[in-house]
Amino acid sequence: MTAPGSAAEKTVPVTLTNRSHVRVQSAGPKDEALESVGLFRGLVSIGGESSLAIELGGPGEEKGRIRLIPLAALYAIDVLQAAKADEEKRAEKSPAPGYFR
């Protein structure tokens, strides 16, 4: 049992935010795991099935390609670098208000 006020109680909840750098392992051909590394771009629904959209960051032809991975095919998601949530970015104040003419 942990004491009140311990570090365990102050942990930030894990969220998968847009533009986070991730490594995803999913079902691939011939019962092999397919590994996709890139930026999480959101959830996409196709025909009632939800999929993760990953912008691949690998070398060559794969870089920049969007891979849709059905949720049912997921094995694991590693969050390599979490991005700030959009709500937090909007809450930040700009250094000075800008006026344009």
Jmol script that loads the backbone (N, CA, C; Angstrom):
load data "model"
ATOM      1  N   MET A   1       0.845  -1.173   0.000  1.00  0.00           N
ATOM      2  CA  MET A   1       0.000   0.000   0.000  1.00  0.00           C
ATOM      3  C   MET A   1       0.890   1.237   0.000  1.00  0.00           C
ATOM      4  N   THR A   2       0.537   2.206  -0.845  1.00  0.00           N
ATOM      5  CA  THR A   2       1.356   3.412  -0.943  1.00  0.00           C
ATOM      6  C   THR A   2       0.818   4.488  -0.023  1.00  0.00           C
ATOM      7  N   ALA A   3       1.708   5.327   0.434  1.00  0.00           N
ATOM      8  CA  ALA A   3       1.326   6.422   1.327  1.00  0.00           C
ATOM      9  C   ALA A   3       0.631   7.520   0.541  1.00  0.00           C
ATOM     10  N   PRO A   4      -0.339   8.212   1.173  1.00  0.00           N
ATOM     11  CA  PRO A   4      -0.998   9.318   0.487  1.00  0.00           C
ATOM     12  C   PRO A   4       0.017  10.374   0.064  1.00  0.00           C
ATOM     13  N   GLY A   5      -0.202  10.922  -1.125  1.00  0.00           N
ATOM     14  CA  GLY A   5       0.698  11.952  -1.626  1.00  0.00           C
ATOM     15  C   GLY A   5       1.946  11.388  -2.289  1.00  0.00           C
ATOM     16  N   SER A   6       1.985  10.093  -2.499  1.00  0.00           N
ATOM     17  CA  SER A   6       3.166   9.506  -3.121  1.00  0.00           C
ATOM     18  C   SER A   6       3.171   9.785  -4.619  1.00  0.00           C
ATOM     19  N   ALA A   7       4.303   9.496  -5.249  1.00  0.00           N
ATOM     20  CA  ALA A   7       4.472   9.755  -6.682  1.00  0.00           C
ATOM     21  C   ALA A   7       3.504   8.912  -7.510  1.00  0.00           C
ATOM     22  N   ALA A   8       3.100   7.755  -7.008  1.00  0.00           N
ATOM     23  CA  ALA A   8       2.199   6.882  -7.751  1.00  0.00           C
ATOM     24  C   ALA A   8       0.845   7.541  -7.978  1.00  0.00           C
ATOM     25  N   GLU A   9       0.407   8.375  -7.049  1.00  0.00           N
ATOM     26  CA  GLU A   9      -0.883   9.035  -7.188  1.00  0.00           C
ATOM     27  C   GLU A   9      -0.825  10.220  -8.141  1.00  0.00           C
ATOM     28  N   LYS A  10       0.357  10.745  -8.413  1.00  0.00           N
ATOM     29  CA  LYS A  10       0.496  11.942  -9.222  1.00  0.00           C
ATOM     30  C   LYS A  10       0.872  11.645 -10.664  1.00  0.00           C
ATOM     31  N   THR A  11       0.778  10.404 -11.099  1.00  0.00           N
ATOM     32  CA  THR A  11       1.147  10.070 -12.463  1.00  0.00           C
ATOM     33  C   THR A  11       0.130  10.637 -13.447  1.00  0.00           C
ATOM     34  N   VAL A  12       0.618  11.056 -14.573  1.00  0.00           N
ATOM     35  CA  VAL A  12      -0.222  11.608 -15.631  1.00  0.00           C
ATOM     36  C   VAL A  12      -0.821  10.443 -16.420  1.00  0.00           C
ATOM     37  N   PRO A  13      -2.114  10.496 -16.725  1.00  0.00           N
ATOM     38  CA  PRO A  13      -2.714   9.398 -17.481  1.00  0.00           C
ATOM     39  C   PRO A  13      -2.117   9.318 -18.889  1.00  0.00           C
ATOM     40  N   VAL A  14      -2.021   8.111 -19.397  1.00  0.00           N
ATOM     41  CA  VAL A  14      -1.463   7.897 -20.725  1.00  0.00           C
ATOM     42  C   VAL A  14      -2.541   8.180 -21.765  1.00  0.00           C
ATOM     43  N   THR A  15      -2.206   9.039 -22.720  1.00  0.00           N
ATOM     44  CA  THR A  15      -3.116   9.319 -23.820  1.00  0.00           C
ATOM     45  C   THR A  15      -2.337   9.245 -25.122  1.00  0.00           C
ATOM     46  N   LEU A  16      -2.986   8.764 -26.145  1.00  0.00           N
ATOM     47  CA  LEU A  16      -2.382   8.695 -27.474  1.00  0.00           C
ATOM     48  C   LEU A  16      -2.841   9.937 -28.221  1.00  0.00           C
ATOM     49  N   THR A  17      -1.955  10.914 -28.345  1.00  0.00           N
ATOM     50  CA  THR A  17      -2.320  12.200 -28.931  1.00  0.00           C
ATOM     51  C   THR A  17      -1.817  12.297 -30.371  1.00  0.00           C
ATOM     52  N   ASN A  18      -2.520  13.117 -31.146  1.00  0.00           N
ATOM     53  CA  ASN A  18      -2.165  13.339 -32.532  1.00  0.00           C
ATOM     54  C   ASN A  18      -0.731  13.860 -32.622  1.00  0.00           C
ATOM     55  N   ARG A  19       0.038  13.353 -33.576  1.00  0.00           N
ATOM     56  CA  ARG A  19       1.430  13.712 -33.850  1.00  0.00           C
ATOM     57  C   ARG A  19       2.424  13.095 -32.861  1.00  0.00           C
ATOM     58  N   SER A  20       1.974  12.132 -32.014  1.00  0.00           N
ATOM     59  CA  SER A  20       2.904  11.403 -31.153  1.00  0.00           C
ATOM     60  C   SER A  20       3.697  10.419 -32.002  1.00  0.00           C
ATOM     61  N   HIS A  21       4.967  10.235 -31.665  1.00  0.00           N
ATOM     62  CA  HIS A  21       5.823   9.289 -32.376  1.00  0.00           C
ATOM     63  C   HIS A  21       5.609   7.906 -31.759  1.00  0.00           C
ATOM     64  N   VAL A  22       5.195   6.925 -32.586  1.00  0.00           N
ATOM     65  CA  VAL A  22       4.829   5.605 -32.072  1.00  0.00           C
ATOM     66  C   VAL A  22       5.472   4.480 -32.887  1.00  0.00           C
ATOM     67  N   ARG A  23       5.548   3.316 -32.245  1.00  0.00           N
ATOM     68  CA  ARG A  23       5.908   2.063 -32.913  1.00  0.00           C
ATOM     69  C   ARG A  23       4.736   1.121 -32.686  1.00  0.00           C
ATOM     70  N   VAL A  24       4.146   0.626 -33.771  1.00  0.00           N
ATOM     71  CA  VAL A  24       2.967  -0.231 -33.681  1.00  0.00           C
ATOM     72  C   VAL A  24       3.305  -1.600 -34.245  1.00  0.00           C
ATOM     73  N   GLN A  25       2.966  -2.635 -33.479  1.00  0.00           N
ATOM     74  CA  GLN A  25       3.087  -4.004 -33.972  1.00  0.00           C
ATOM     75  C   GLN A  25       1.680  -4.516 -34.202  1.00  0.00           C
ATOM     76  N   SER A  26       1.468  -5.062 -35.397  1.00  0.00           N
ATOM     77  CA  SER A  26       0.137  -5.536 -35.770  1.00  0.00           C
ATOM     78  C   SER A  26       0.252  -6.822 -36.572  1.00  0.00           C
ATOM     79  N   ALA A  27      -0.898  -7.443 -36.806  1.00  0.00           N
ATOM     80  CA  ALA A  27      -0.933  -8.676 -37.582  1.00  0.00           C
ATOM     81  C   ALA A  27      -0.483  -8.387 -39.006  1.00  0.00           C
ATOM     82  N   GLY A  28       0.401  -9.215 -39.513  1.00  0.00           N
ATOM     83  CA  GLY A  28       0.901  -9.063 -40.874  1.00  0.00           C
ATOM     84  C   GLY A  28       0.657 -10.338 -41.662  1.00  0.00           C
ATOM     85  N   PRO A  29       1.263 -10.439 -42.826  1.00  0.00           N
ATOM     86  CA  PRO A  29       1.079 -11.632 -43.657  1.00  0.00           C
ATOM     87  C   PRO A  29       1.740 -12.871 -43.045  1.00  0.00           C
ATOM     88  N   LYS A  30       1.169 -14.009 -43.301  1.00  0.00           N
ATOM     89  CA  LYS A  30       1.731 -15.304 -42.878  1.00  0.00           C
ATOM     90  C   LYS A  30       1.999 -15.371 -41.380  1.00  0.00           C
ATOM     91  N   ASP A  31       1.085 -14.881 -40.559  1.00  0.00           N
ATOM     92  CA  ASP A  31       1.182 -14.942 -39.098  1.00  0.00           C
ATOM     93  C   ASP A  31       2.435 -14.268 -38.545  1.00  0.00           C
ATOM     94  N   GLU A  32       2.957 -13.276 -39.250  1.00  0.00           N
ATOM     95  CA  GLU A  32       4.101 -12.518 -38.771  1.00  0.00           C
ATOM     96  C   GLU A  32       3.623 -11.148 -38.305  1.00  0.00           C
ATOM     97  N   ALA A  33       4.356 -10.570 -37.359  1.00  0.00           N
ATOM     98  CA  ALA A  33       4.021  -9.227 -36.886  1.00  0.00           C
ATOM     99  C   ALA A  33       4.574  -8.201 -37.867  1.00  0.00           C
ATOM    100  N   LEU A  34       3.769  -7.182 -38.149  1.00  0.00           N
ATOM    101  CA  LEU A  34       4.172  -6.073 -38.996  1.00  0.00           C
ATOM    102  C   LEU A  34       4.489  -4.895 -38.082  1.00  0.00           C
ATOM    103  N   GLU A  35       5.665  -4.301 -38.223  1.00  0.00           N
ATOM    104  CA  GLU A  35       6.051  -3.170 -37.384  1.00  0.00           C
ATOM    105  C   GLU A  35       5.960  -1.880 -38.194  1.00  0.00           C
ATOM    106  N   SER A  36       5.264  -0.896 -37.637  1.00  0.00           N
ATOM    107  CA  SER A  36       5.098   0.408 -38.281  1.00  0.00           C
ATOM    108  C   SER A  36       5.596   1.476 -37.308  1.00  0.00           C
ATOM    109  N   VAL A  37       6.514   2.327 -37.771  1.00  0.00           N
ATOM    110  CA  VAL A  37       7.059   3.391 -36.944  1.00  0.00           C
ATOM    111  C   VAL A  37       6.758   4.719 -37.631  1.00  0.00           C
ATOM    112  N   GLY A  38       6.192   5.649 -36.859  1.00  0.00           N
ATOM    113  CA  GLY A  38       5.883   6.954 -37.431  1.00  0.00           C
ATOM    114  C   GLY A  38       5.049   7.792 -36.487  1.00  0.00           C
ATOM    115  N   LEU A  39       4.294   8.730 -37.063  1.00  0.00           N
ATOM    116  CA  LEU A  39       3.468   9.643 -36.284  1.00  0.00           C
ATOM    117  C   LEU A  39       2.022   9.179 -36.271  1.00  0.00           C
ATOM    118  N   PHE A  40       1.428   9.160 -35.080  1.00  0.00           N
ATOM    119  CA  PHE A  40       0.013   8.843 -34.952  1.00  0.00           C
ATOM    120  C   PHE A  40      -0.782  10.017 -35.504  1.00  0.00           C
ATOM    121  N   ARG A  41      -1.688   9.748 -36.457  1.00  0.00           N
ATOM    122  CA  ARG A  41      -2.458  10.821 -37.087  1.00  0.00           C
ATOM    123  C   ARG A  41      -3.931  10.796 -36.715  1.00  0.00           C
ATOM    124  N   GLY A  42      -4.372   9.783 -35.963  1.00  0.00           N
ATOM    125  CA  GLY A  42      -5.761   9.749 -35.519  1.00  0.00           C
ATOM    126  C   GLY A  42      -6.423   8.415 -35.807  1.00  0.00           C
ATOM    127  N   LEU A  43      -7.727   8.376 -35.540  1.00  0.00           N
ATOM    128  CA  LEU A  43      -8.542   7.194 -35.810  1.00  0.00           C
ATOM    129  C   LEU A  43      -9.365   7.433 -37.059  1.00  0.00           C
ATOM    130  N   VAL A  44      -9.514   6.389 -37.863  1.00  0.00           N
ATOM    131  CA  VAL A  44     -10.276   6.460 -39.101  1.00  0.00           C
ATOM    132  C   VAL A  44     -11.298   5.342 -39.078  1.00  0.00           C
ATOM    133  N   SER A  45     -12.512   5.641 -39.500  1.00  0.00           N
ATOM    134  CA  SER A  45     -13.559   4.621 -39.569  1.00  0.00           C
ATOM    135  C   SER A  45     -13.832   4.294 -41.032  1.00  0.00           C
ATOM    136  N   ILE A  46     -13.715   3.020 -41.366  1.00  0.00           N
ATOM    137  CA  ILE A  46     -14.005   2.555 -42.719  1.00  0.00           C
ATOM    138  C   ILE A  46     -14.996   1.405 -42.619  1.00  0.00           C
ATOM    139  N   GLY A  47     -16.188   1.614 -43.143  1.00  0.00           N
ATOM    140  CA  GLY A  47     -17.205   0.560 -43.112  1.00  0.00           C
ATOM    141  C   GLY A  47     -17.560   0.118 -41.712  1.00  0.00           C
ATOM    142  N   GLY A  48     -17.525   1.026 -40.748  1.00  0.00           N
ATOM    143  CA  GLY A  48     -17.872   0.696 -39.375  1.00  0.00           C
ATOM    144  C   GLY A  48     -16.728   0.121 -38.565  1.00  0.00           C
ATOM    145  N   GLU A  49     -15.590  -0.110 -39.188  1.00  0.00           N
ATOM    146  CA  GLU A  49     -14.406  -0.618 -38.485  1.00  0.00           C
ATOM    147  C   GLU A  49     -13.437   0.535 -38.244  1.00  0.00           C
ATOM    148  N   SER A  50     -12.938   0.660 -37.021  1.00  0.00           N
ATOM    149  CA  SER A  50     -11.995   1.720 -36.692  1.00  0.00           C
ATOM    150  C   SER A  50     -10.566   1.257 -36.926  1.00  0.00           C
ATOM    151  N   SER A  51      -9.734   2.185 -37.392  1.00  0.00           N
ATOM    152  CA  SER A  51      -8.329   1.907 -37.662  1.00  0.00           C
ATOM    153  C   SER A  51      -7.473   3.053 -37.148  1.00  0.00           C
ATOM    154  N   LEU A  52      -6.226   2.724 -36.772  1.00  0.00           N
ATOM    155  CA  LEU A  52      -5.242   3.748 -36.441  1.00  0.00           C
ATOM    156  C   LEU A  52      -4.626   4.247 -37.737  1.00  0.00           C
ATOM    157  N   ALA A  53      -4.447   5.540 -37.860  1.00  0.00           N
ATOM    158  CA  ALA A  53      -3.747   6.114 -39.011  1.00  0.00           C
ATOM    159  C   ALA A  53      -2.342   6.482 -38.549  1.00  0.00           C
ATOM    160  N   ILE A  54      -1.329   5.887 -39.183  1.00  0.00           N
ATOM    161  CA  ILE A  54       0.065   6.129 -38.842  1.00  0.00           C
ATOM    162  C   ILE A  54       0.765   6.678 -40.080  1.00  0.00           C
ATOM    163  N   GLU A  55       1.394   7.860 -39.944  1.00  0.00           N
ATOM    164  CA  GLU A  55       2.211   8.419 -41.030  1.00  0.00           C
ATOM    165  C   GLU A  55       3.603   7.831 -40.869  1.00  0.00           C
ATOM    166  N   LEU A  56       3.979   6.964 -41.776  1.00  0.00           N
ATOM    167  CA  LEU A  56       5.240   6.244 -41.656  1.00  0.00           C
ATOM    168  C   LEU A  56       6.422   7.184 -41.789  1.00  0.00           C
ATOM    169  N   GLY A  57       7.439   6.916 -41.016  1.00  0.00           N
ATOM    170  CA  GLY A  57       8.628   7.759 -41.016  1.00  0.00           C
ATOM    171  C   GLY A  57       9.870   7.000 -41.424  1.00  0.00           C
ATOM    172  N   GLY A  58       9.691   5.833 -42.033  1.00  0.00           N
ATOM    173  CA  GLY A  58      10.836   5.015 -42.424  1.00  0.00           C
ATOM    174  C   GLY A  58      11.558   5.570 -43.633  1.00  0.00           C
ATOM    175  N   PRO A  59      12.685   4.975 -43.954  1.00  0.00           N
ATOM    176  CA  PRO A  59      13.483   5.456 -45.076  1.00  0.00           C
ATOM    177  C   PRO A  59      12.839   5.132 -46.426  1.00  0.00           C
ATOM    178  N   GLY A  60      13.187   5.927 -47.431  1.00  0.00           N
ATOM    179  CA  GLY A  60      12.800   5.639 -48.809  1.00  0.00           C
ATOM    180  C   GLY A  60      11.339   5.827 -49.113  1.00  0.00           C
ATOM    181  N   GLU A  61      10.798   4.893 -49.861  1.00  0.00           N
ATOM    182  CA  GLU A  61       9.447   4.967 -50.407  1.00  0.00           C
ATOM    183  C   GLU A  61       8.362   4.997 -49.342  1.00  0.00           C
ATOM    184  N   GLU A  62       8.611   4.376 -48.202  1.00  0.00           N
ATOM    185  CA  GLU A  62       7.614   4.302 -47.131  1.00  0.00           C
ATOM    186  C   GLU A  62       7.387   5.646 -46.434  1.00  0.00           C
ATOM    187  N   LYS A  63       8.390   6.511 -46.410  1.00  0.00           N
ATOM    188  CA  LYS A  63       8.309   7.760 -45.653  1.00  0.00           C
ATOM    189  C   LYS A  63       7.169   8.633 -46.167  1.00  0.00           C
ATOM    190  N   GLY A  64       6.333   9.086 -45.221  1.00  0.00           N
ATOM    191  CA  GLY A  64       5.215   9.954 -45.563  1.00  0.00           C
ATOM    192  C   GLY A  64       3.942   9.215 -45.920  1.00  0.00           C
ATOM    193  N   ARG A  65       4.012   7.931 -46.148  1.00  0.00           N
ATOM    194  CA  ARG A  65       2.830   7.134 -46.487  1.00  0.00           C
ATOM    195  C   ARG A  65       1.967   6.961 -45.248  1.00  0.00           C
ATOM    196  N   ILE A  66       0.646   6.999 -45.409  1.00  0.00           N
ATOM    197  CA  ILE A  66      -0.283   6.780 -44.304  1.00  0.00           C
ATOM    198  C   ILE A  66      -0.689   5.307 -44.299  1.00  0.00           C
ATOM    199  N   ARG A  67      -0.456   4.643 -43.171  1.00  0.00           N
ATOM    200  CA  ARG A  67      -0.856   3.234 -43.024  1.00  0.00           C
ATOM    201  C   ARG A  67      -2.041   3.174 -42.073  1.00  0.00           C
ATOM    202  N   LEU A  68      -3.118   2.516 -42.501  1.00  0.00           N
ATOM    203  CA  LEU A  68      -4.294   2.305 -41.652  1.00  0.00           C
ATOM    204  C   LEU A  68      -4.212   0.899 -41.078  1.00  0.00           C
ATOM    205  N   ILE A  69      -4.256   0.811 -39.759  1.00  0.00           N
ATOM    206  CA  ILE A  69      -4.144  -0.479 -39.073  1.00  0.00           C
ATOM    207  C   ILE A  69      -5.439  -0.718 -38.311  1.00  0.00           C
ATOM    208  N   PRO A  70      -6.218  -1.741 -38.694  1.00  0.00           N
ATOM    209  CA  PRO A  70      -7.466  -2.034 -37.978  1.00  0.00           C
ATOM    210  C   PRO A  70      -7.187  -2.331 -36.506  1.00  0.00           C
ATOM    211  N   LEU A  71      -8.056  -1.843 -35.628  1.00  0.00           N
ATOM    212  CA  LEU A  71      -7.868  -2.048 -34.195  1.00  0.00           C
ATOM    213  C   LEU A  71      -7.814  -3.525 -33.840  1.00  0.00           C
ATOM    214  N   ALA A  72      -8.564  -4.355 -34.553  1.00  0.00           N
ATOM    215  CA  ALA A  72      -8.576  -5.790 -34.268  1.00  0.00           C
ATOM    216  C   ALA A  72      -7.236  -6.446 -34.591  1.00  0.00           C
ATOM    217  N   ALA A  73      -6.393  -5.811 -35.402  1.00  0.00           N
ATOM    218  CA  ALA A  73      -5.107  -6.379 -35.801  1.00  0.00           C
ATOM    219  C   ALA A  73      -3.956  -5.921 -34.910  1.00  0.00           C
ATOM    220  N   LEU A  74      -4.214  -5.060 -33.926  1.00  0.00           N
ATOM    221  CA  LEU A  74      -3.150  -4.521 -33.079  1.00  0.00           C
ATOM    222  C   LEU A  74      -2.607  -5.564 -32.110  1.00  0.00           C
ATOM    223  N   TYR A  75      -1.280  -5.589 -31.987  1.00  0.00           N
ATOM    224  CA  TYR A  75      -0.620  -6.386 -30.963  1.00  0.00           C
ATOM    225  C   TYR A  75      -0.100  -5.482 -29.860  1.00  0.00           C
ATOM    226  N   ALA A  76       0.583  -4.389 -30.241  1.00  0.00           N
ATOM    227  CA  ALA A  76       1.181  -3.491 -29.249  1.00  0.00           C
ATOM    228  C   ALA A  76       1.396  -2.112 -29.860  1.00  0.00           C
ATOM    229  N   ILE A  77       1.340  -1.093 -28.983  1.00  0.00           N
ATOM    230  CA  ILE A  77       1.656   0.277 -29.378  1.00  0.00           C
ATOM    231  C   ILE A  77       2.681   0.806 -28.373  1.00  0.00           C
ATOM    232  N   ASP A  78       3.833   1.209 -28.866  1.00  0.00           N
ATOM    233  CA  ASP A  78       4.856   1.843 -28.034  1.00  0.00           C
ATOM    234  C   ASP A  78       4.820   3.335 -28.335  1.00  0.00           C
ATOM    235  N   VAL A  79       4.596   4.150 -27.307  1.00  0.00           N
ATOM    236  CA  VAL A  79       4.643   5.603 -27.476  1.00  0.00           C
ATOM    237  C   VAL A  79       6.088   6.013 -27.255  1.00  0.00           C
ATOM    238  N   LEU A  80       6.783   6.348 -28.345  1.00  0.00           N
ATOM    239  CA  LEU A  80       8.198   6.695 -28.268  1.00  0.00           C
ATOM    240  C   LEU A  80       8.395   8.133 -27.801  1.00  0.00           C
ATOM    241  N   GLN A  81       7.514   9.026 -28.251  1.00  0.00           N
ATOM    242  CA  GLN A  81       7.571  10.423 -27.813  1.00  0.00           C
ATOM    243  C   GLN A  81       6.158  10.985 -27.922  1.00  0.00           C
ATOM    244  N   ALA A  82       5.585  11.331 -26.783  1.00  0.00           N
ATOM    245  CA  ALA A  82       4.217  11.842 -26.754  1.00  0.00           C
ATOM    246  C   ALA A  82       4.188  13.309 -27.142  1.00  0.00           C
ATOM    247  N   ALA A  83       3.183  13.674 -27.920  1.00  0.00           N
ATOM    248  CA  ALA A  83       2.970  15.074 -28.286  1.00  0.00           C
ATOM    249  C   ALA A  83       1.957  15.669 -27.314  1.00  0.00           C
ATOM    250  N   LYS A  84       2.017  16.989 -27.131  1.00  0.00           N
ATOM    251  CA  LYS A  84       1.044  17.655 -26.273  1.00  0.00           C
ATOM    252  C   LYS A  84      -0.335  17.562 -26.901  1.00  0.00           C
ATOM    253  N   ALA A  85      -1.340  17.456 -26.065  1.00  0.00           N
ATOM    254  CA  ALA A  85      -2.716  17.444 -26.551  1.00  0.00           C
ATOM    255  C   ALA A  85      -3.063  18.814 -27.120  1.00  0.00           C
ATOM    256  N   ASP A  86      -3.966  18.860 -28.095  1.00  0.00           N
ATOM    257  CA  ASP A  86      -4.360  20.119 -28.728  1.00  0.00           C
ATOM    258  C   ASP A  86      -4.917  21.109 -27.724  1.00  0.00           C
ATOM    259  N   GLU A  87      -5.646  20.620 -26.718  1.00  0.00           N
ATOM    260  CA  GLU A  87      -6.233  21.510 -25.722  1.00  0.00           C
ATOM    261  C   GLU A  87      -5.141  22.247 -24.953  1.00  0.00           C
ATOM    262  N   GLU A  88      -4.039  21.543 -24.635  1.00  0.00           N
ATOM    263  CA  GLU A  88      -2.938  22.169 -23.910  1.00  0.00           C
ATOM    264  C   GLU A  88      -2.251  23.218 -24.771  1.00  0.00           C
ATOM    265  N   LYS A  89      -2.103  22.959 -26.061  1.00  0.00           N
ATOM    266  CA  LYS A  89      -1.455  23.912 -26.950  1.00  0.00           C
ATOM    267  C   LYS A  89      -2.281  25.192 -27.051  1.00  0.00           C
ATOM    268  N   ARG A  90      -3.604  25.064 -27.113  1.00  0.00           N
ATOM    269  CA  ARG A  90      -4.464  26.229 -27.221  1.00  0.00           C
ATOM    270  C   ARG A  90      -4.458  27.041 -25.929  1.00  0.00           C
ATOM    271  N   ALA A  91      -4.228  26.392 -24.794  1.00  0.00           N
ATOM    272  CA  ALA A  91      -4.242  27.079 -23.512  1.00  0.00           C
ATOM    273  C   ALA A  91      -2.991  27.938 -23.315  1.00  0.00           C
ATOM    274  N   GLU A  92      -1.925  27.634 -24.054  1.00  0.00           N
ATOM    275  CA  GLU A  92      -0.701  28.413 -23.917  1.00  0.00           C
ATOM    276  C   GLU A  92      -0.935  29.817 -24.465  1.00  0.00           C
ATOM    277  N   LYS A  93      -0.432  30.797 -23.736  1.00  0.00           N
ATOM    278  CA  LYS A  93      -0.602  32.182 -24.172  1.00  0.00           C
ATOM    279  C   LYS A  93       0.537  32.558 -25.093  1.00  0.00           C
ATOM    280  N   SER A  94       0.228  33.310 -26.124  1.00  0.00           N
ATOM    281  CA  SER A  94       1.259  33.795 -27.027  1.00  0.00           C
ATOM    282  C   SER A  94       2.046  34.904 -26.335  1.00  0.00           C
ATOM    283  N   PRO A  95       3.285  35.132 -26.742  1.00  0.00           N
ATOM    284  CA  PRO A  95       4.111  36.137 -26.073  1.00  0.00           C
ATOM    285  C   PRO A  95       3.496  37.537 -26.134  1.00  0.00           C
ATOM    286  N   ALA A  96       2.890  37.891 -27.250  1.00  0.00           N
ATOM    287  CA  ALA A  96       2.268  39.207 -27.378  1.00  0.00           C
ATOM    288  C   ALA A  96       1.127  39.094 -28.387  1.00  0.00           C
ATOM    289  N   PRO A  97       0.025  39.742 -28.117  1.00  0.00           N
ATOM    290  CA  PRO A  97      -1.065  39.696 -29.100  1.00  0.00           C
ATOM    291  C   PRO A  97      -0.642  40.392 -30.376  1.00  0.00           C
ATOM    292  N   GLY A  98      -1.049  39.847 -31.491  1.00  0.00           N
ATOM    293  CA  GLY A  98      -0.667  40.427 -32.773  1.00  0.00           C
ATOM    294  C   GLY A  98      -1.844  41.131 -33.438  1.00  0.00           C
ATOM    295  N   TYR A  99      -1.555  42.241 -34.021  1.00  0.00           N
ATOM    296  CA  TYR A  99      -2.544  42.981 -34.792  1.00  0.00           C
ATOM    297  C   TYR A  99      -2.020  43.156 -36.194  1.00  0.00           C
ATOM    298  N   PHE A 100      -2.882  42.878 -37.164  1.00  0.00           N
ATOM    299  CA  PHE A 100      -2.459  42.947 -38.556  1.00  0.00           C
ATOM    300  C   PHE A 100      -3.281  43.972 -39.300  1.00  0.00           C
ATOM    301  N   ARG A 101      -2.648  44.673 -40.191  1.00  0.00           N
ATOM    302  CA  ARG A 101      -3.355  45.656 -41.033  1.00  0.00           C
ATOM    303  C   ARG A 101      -3.261  45.254 -42.462  1.00  0.00           C
TER     304      ARG A 101
END
end "model"
wireframe off; spacefill off
backbone 0.3
color backbone group
